[in-house]
């Protein structure tokens, strides 16, 4: 068979440094399965230089992992430290955390991702050049919601996604600013919040009503924007679905014959203020852990794991117990022998490697030393080898109670599939899931001068979440997730006004530092999927921390259990470019990868030590081979 090797390095319009290697069967127009390698070319190192720090510093250090969604890591760290210290915020503090997070990392980020990072792949400049027949069809196809967004044909939506000059691109640049402003009212700054603290948030509420009013002013504009943007994206995505593009780039699929990614997972997001307030009133970390499991089930977006099409759990603790990590094809050393020397290993060993609810880590199906609470980060740079080690990301796998070990997917699609399979609603009735796979959101009347009056009226949107993840459906999930995030913001802003009116404006319980070894696990959802932080501390000193960004598992190397979502999606991608094979650019491959919104390390720091003396600190290293 005629083949062509393609090396796309770097993949652009993502955060961080990622490459893709693939050999394409040019007759079948699809990859040779075992040739696909996605690889991360930098070492992050936060797990190394967090050690020894006061746990209350971790939210502020770890937000620096990402210059876009830093609040996601800050929130995961602060939840983990809440648990390790046994203290949670008062209800107003929880509400403020929700309000800020909904804006700075979700409404802001989804807006940028769709219209400025992923959108250009569907712009007229790209589509007309690489798939001219598709653009010709787009010029003839009327947009279903043209009376709302004003674009008469699908081709006009493609024009609007052209970088710099396109209308959607320009409006995204403007409206993301409103989201950042709203979040900064609470966080103090973005993308590195200055107000998140264990047991609360330090936002100045001396004029609380003014703060909430300023937030709602911007939320009103963003509500109008979301109606405008979602209807445009709905029409574009429906056009591609009708063209038969829906199965391009399949990653998760319940059928093992179609994918090795057999599960999706979500931690849920946006705590119920009253419930989370009651979790940690100076309790032992074990008690906090138990209450956190129940609290998570009351999050507005519900947690859970879907395995082979079935919702197998809605438990935060089950999710934690199921995460396995190893280093077979990654530039790290195995830590099994080293871990047994650590003081917290003995703490877990004394518990028979069970969490406070009695769940055995990795369910007894795999050595518990490979659970992140026990992991030790030991980098081992070497030359890249397609048959051996080739990436700076470890293997993340889901281990389930029945013995299944599988790659799994996180992200907007995973989040919404999990949420759609269980009943849920919000405080003021804008969001609804009946548990039958369909999500429904009503956005209230809202106008803004920048958009046509057609977006002002109240609108209800529904989405039946597909049973598999593909390039198209990952984009669709992101667009619908933005609709849900607007409902979340209204839900919490309404509660904040009620608390202010009632004088219930205390936000934080002062934290206390336990003198013994305690554990914490903080799971939340970034726009691109679950952020997972595990913390071990003693007497106010961080003994261990492990961090999974959403892309950590999605971009993991292949192993005996299969291909992770990035590589699996490329394997299941058909080339649609209408040019000779030697002229192919890999458009469909990067469309698939970008639909996950990859977020690798935005800054890598390595310290070279001799004994206890710091010899040299390297702020940033970018390499495709090895460190010297």
Secondary structure, DSSP 4 states (H G I P E B T S, - for coil): --EEEEEEES--SSBS-EEEEEEEETTTTEE-GGG-EEEE-----HHHHTTTS-GGGHHHHHGGG-SSSHHHHHHHHHHHHHHHHTB---HHHHHHHHHHHIIIIIIHHHHHIIIIIIGGGGSHHHHHHH-HHHHHHHHHPBPTTHHHH---BHHHHHHHTSTTT-HHHHHHHHHHHHHHHHHHHHHSSSSS-S-EETTEE----TTHHHHHHHHHHHHHHHHHHHHHHHHHHHHHHHHHHHTT-TTTT--BBSSTTT-SEEEEEE--BS--HHHHHTT-BS--HHHHHHHHHHHHTTSSBPPEEEETTEEEE--HHHHHHTEEEE-TTBSB---HHHHTTSHHHHHHHHTTSB-TTSPBGGGGSS-GGGSTTT----B------TTS--BSS-EEEEE-TTS-EEEEE-SHHHHHHHHHTSEEE-TTSSEEEESSSEEEEEEPP---TTS-GGG-S-EEEEEE--SB--HHHHHHHHHHHHHHHHHHHHHHHHHHHHHHHHT-----PPP---SSEEEEEEEEEETTEEEEEEEEEETTEEEEEEEE-HHHHHTPPPBTTB--HHHHHHHT-B----S-GGG---HHHHHHHHTT--B--S---EEEEETTEEEEEES----SS---
